[in-house]
Amino acid sequence: MDAALAQISECVRDAAARHAALRITGAGTKAFHPDSRADRDAQALDMRALAGVVSYEPSELVITVRAGTPLAEVEELLAAHGQCLAFEPPRFAAGGTVGGMVAAGLSGPARASVGAVRDFVLGVEIINGRGELMRFGGQVMKNVAGYDVSRLMAGSWGRLAAITEVSLKVLPFAPAEATLRFDCGQAEALARLNAWGGQPLPLNASCWVEDGGTGQLYVRLRGAQAAVQAACRGMGGELQNAPHVPQDWLDCRDQRLPWFAERASQLALWRLSLPQTAPVLLLPAGVAAPLVEWHGALRWVQAAPEHGPQLAALARQAGGSASLFIAVDADGAGATGLFDIENPALAAIHQRLSQAFDPAGVFGAGTGG
């Protein structure tokens, strides 16, 4: 164990002995999220000293990096070999780390088509709440026997263990890409996306948003040149050739589109995860139309904090869930923690996992990414 790992392990063991909480930190790019706000007064455990690429085999489509490695450095290295992180991890500020990316478990516009962060995690190295260094998974797809702990870390927000190293599956860039625009309302957009979903189309990402009262659906196609060209001819719509189109998708990924950027200060941002086939939701009076991603499965809603219970009820009725993504106040009032789960069976599972990985509650303060 090198000096940085030894120091982190010792810090965790000391915290466990003192029954103190640690707050895992990287660049802090996701510190706005309610699941990173459990205890802002806890001692910070900075993971950025654990940086660097451990191994990268372009021919094997696998990269292993230490958790404090800046995400931008990893993507730059992959791009030099014509490869990428296909799930398009969002970044809300500069400097985000790979460990924060996995701990937050957030995916970008392509998630509905290619999979989530957890689907690309092949293996992890962690330090548990006892200060013990542990490894799970490996560097190939077929290496898991029993419970897949590696994927469990994706979206755990640092409440189970401190991630120290990650092995990720990477993919080549698509040979061809095109974006189509359709002027339509939300119901028509959902109907189109559901219809296209049953066809062999290279559908990679979608975004529906109201602009000046007019609904617009943007669809990104990725795949073989022939497949993308055929889809453009068959789907209709208006081909978007402007130079800013790739940046628009990055802005969608990072919530820099005007719809996000112009959110009123008194409105919170809610994340509704639904079945792709869920219909248009009857939002509370005064709440504007959502921004819809993931072919209908992800719907962002701007609403006042008091609308939270109504949004949660609507999401449950549609077979999904609602969560607060950005609170109105700086302290994240009204946020529900990661383990505050209504389903008793799921709550029991989370409690047992916490007891197994972190019996002293060292990591109860979570992470800010």
N, C-alpha and C positions, 0 to 999 in steps of 0.2 A: 504494500500500500504506500503510495507516495505521500509527500508532506501535506498537500492540500486535502487529500482524502482523510488522512490521519487526523488533521485538525478538525475537519467537519465531524468525524466520528466522535472525537473527544468532546466536542461541543454538545453533541446530542446526548452522550452518556452523562455529561455534567447536568444538562437540563433535566434528564429523567431522574437523576438522583435528587435534584432540588424540587422536583414536581413543578418545573417551570415550562412555559410554552415558548416555542420558537416559531418565527414567521419566515418561511423560505422566501428569499428574494433573488431576483435577477436584475433586469433593467427596469422593472416596475411598469411595463407598458400596459398591463391589464389590471393595475391597482384600482381602477374605477369600478371593476365588476364586484357585485355584492358577495360572491363566493370568495373573494380575496380580502374581505373586510372584517373577518371574524374577530380579530384582536389586533388592532393597530399599535397597541402599546407593548406587544410581545417583542422579545429580543430578535433582531434580524439575523438570519443565517444566509449570508451572501454566497451564492454558488458560482459566481463569475470567474473565480480562480480555476475552476475545473473547465478549462477551454482547450479546444483543439480537436482535429480530426484524428481518430485512432486508426481507422482503415477505410479505404474506399476502393471498391472493385467495380468499375464501370461495366465490365462485361457480365458481372453477376447481379447488377442492379441493386447493390446494397452499399450503404454507407453507415459507419459507426462513428459517433462523435460524442464528446463529453458535454454534459448538460449545460455548462455555461457558455458554450460556443455561440456567437451571434448567428442568428438565423440568416442574415444577409450574406455572411461569409459562406455558409453552406450552400445557399442557392447560387451564389456566384461560381463556386467550384463545380456544382452540378451542371450549370449552364455551359461551362467551358467544354463539357463532354456531351452536350446535347441532351441533358437529362434534367429532371425537375421533381419537386414534391407535388404530385398530381392533385392532392387534396387542397392545394392553394391556401396554406395557413395565413389567416389575416394578421396584420400588424397594425396597431393603433398609434404607434410612435416608433421612432428609430431605436435600434439596439436590442430588440427582443431576442431572447435566447431559445435554444432548442428545448431545454428543460421546461421553460415556461410554456412553449408551444404544446408539448405533450401534456403537461399538467393541466392546462386550460382545456385542451381537447376541442378547440374551435377549428372549424373548416370553412373554406371559402365557397365561391359560387359553384364549383364543380362537384361538390360533395355528393349530390344526389346521383350523379352519374358514375363517379369513380370510387366513392367510399369516403369514410371519415378518417381522422388521424389514427384511431385505434386499428384500423384495417391495414395500416402501413407500418405499425410497430412490430418488429420481429423479436426484439429482445431488449431488456433493460438491466442496468445495474442500479441498485438502490442502497440507501442506508436507512434501516428501519428505526423505530422509536427506541430501540435498545442500543443504538450505535453500531449495529452489526452490518457489515457489507454483504450484500446478497445479489446473486445473478439469476435471472429468469429468461427463458427463451434462448434465442441464438441469432444466427445470421442467415438462416434459410427459412422458407415458408413452412415446411413440414418438420417442426422441431418441438411441438407442444404435446405433452402427455399430461392429462389431468387439467387442473384449473389454469387458465391462461392469465397469469399474473401480469405479464408484460402489458397486455391491453387494458388490464384493470387500472393501470396508472394513468391512462389517457382520460382526462376529465376529472381526475381526483382532486385537483386544486391543491396539491401538496398536503393533504390531510391524512395520508396513509404513510408516506415515506418521502425522503429526499431523493429525487432522481439524480444520479451522478453520471450515467452514460446511457446512450440509446442507439440501437441499431434499427435503421429504417429502410424499407423498400422504396426504391425510386423508379421512375419510368422515363422513357424517351419523350421528347417533345413530339406532339402530333405533327404529321407531315403537312397538314392543311388546316386552315381555320377560316371561318366566316361568321359574320353576325347579321341577323335579319331583324327588321323591325316591323311590328304589326300594330296598327292603331285600333284598339279595341278596349272594351270594358273588362273589369275583373272576371266576371262570370264567363265571358267568351274566351278570355285568356286561359282560364283554368280548363275549359272544355277543350281548347286546342291542345294544351299540354297533355291532358289525359289521352286524347286521341293519338298524338304523336308518340306517347310512351308505349303504345302497343305496336308500333311499327319499327322496322330495322333502320332507324335513322341515327346518325352520329351526333345526337343531342348531348351537349356537354354542360351547358348552364343556361339559366333563364332568369329574367328579372322583369316583373311588371310593376309599374309605378304610375301614379297620376301626375301629369305635368301641366299646370295651368288648367286643371279641370278635365283634361283629356287623358284617357288611359293609353299607355304604350307598353307593349310587350317586346322585350329584346331577347333573342334566342342566339346562343353561341353554339356553333357546330365545330367539332374537331374530329379528325380522323384521316383516312386515306383521301388523297386528292379526288379520286373518282367519286367516292361516297359523299364528300362534302359538296361537290358540284352537282351531283344528282339530287341531293336534298334541297339545295338552293332552288333548283328548277321545280321540284315537286311541291315544296311547302309554300311558295309564294312569298309575300312580304316584300319589304324594301331592303336590298342589300346595302349594308353600311360600309362605305369605303374610306371614310374620313380618317386622317392620321390619328385622331384622338381616341378612336374606338378602343384599342387595347388598354389605354389609360383609364377609360371609363369603367372597364371591368375591374381594374385594380382599385379604382375608387369605390366600386361596389363592394369589393372584398374588404377594404379597410374602412368602410363607412364614412367616406368622404364625399359621396354624392350629395347634391343639394338637399335631397329629402332628409338625409341624416344631419348635415351640417346646419341646416336652418331650423332645427327643432327648437321650439320655444322653451325658455328656461323653466317654466312651470310644469312641463310635461316630462314624464319618465319614458324610457324606451323599454318596451316589452318584447320578449321573444316567444312566439307561439310555434311549437313543434307539432305538426298535424300530419295525418295521412295525406298523401299527395292528392287523393280523390276527394278530400273534404271540400264542401261547397263554400261559397262566399259566406263569411260570418256576419251576423247582424250585430255589429258593434254598438256599444252604448251611444246614446244621443250625444252629439257634439264631438265624437271621436272620428277623425279623418280616416280615409281609406288606407290600408296597410301598404307596405312595400313587400312584394311577394317574390321569394326565391325558391330554389330547389324544386322547380316544377310544381309548386303549390304546397310543398311540405314545410316551408319556413316562411312565417309571416311576421314582419316587424310592425309593431303598433306603437304610436306615440299617444300616450294618454296620461291623465292626471293620476296620482297615486291612489285616490279613492276608487278608481275603476279597476284596480287589480283583481278583487274578488270576482267581478263580473267577467273579466277576461279569462280568469282561470276556469270559471264555470263553463264558458263558451268552448274553451279548448277541450275540456273533459267531455262535453257533450259530443264533440266532433271526433273523439277518440285520441286526443293528444294531451298536451300540457302547456302551461304558460309559466314563464319565469321573468323576473325583473332583470334586465341587462344593464341599464344605467339608471340610477336613482336620481330624483330631483335634488336632494340635499347631499352634501359632501360626505355625510356619514353613512349613506346607504340605508336610511330608515325605511322600514317596510320590506327589506330584503329577507328572503328565506335562505337559511344555510343549506349546504350541500346535503346534510343528513336529516334535515327537517322534511321528511317524506310522509305523505298521507297514507300510502299503502303500508299496512302493518308488516306484511311479509318482506317487502323491500327494506323497510326501516330496520327489521331484525337482521337482515343480511349485512347491511351497512354497519350495524353495531358490532357484529361478530368480526367483520373485517378490520374495523378499527381496533378491537381488542387484540386481534392476532398480530397486526403490524405495529401498533402503537399503544401498548397497554397503559402507559403513563400519561397519554394525551399530550405528548411533546409537540406534535404537529397540528394541534387543534386550531392554530391561528392561520393555517393555509398559506397561500402564496399569491404574490402580485404579478407573477409572470416575468 
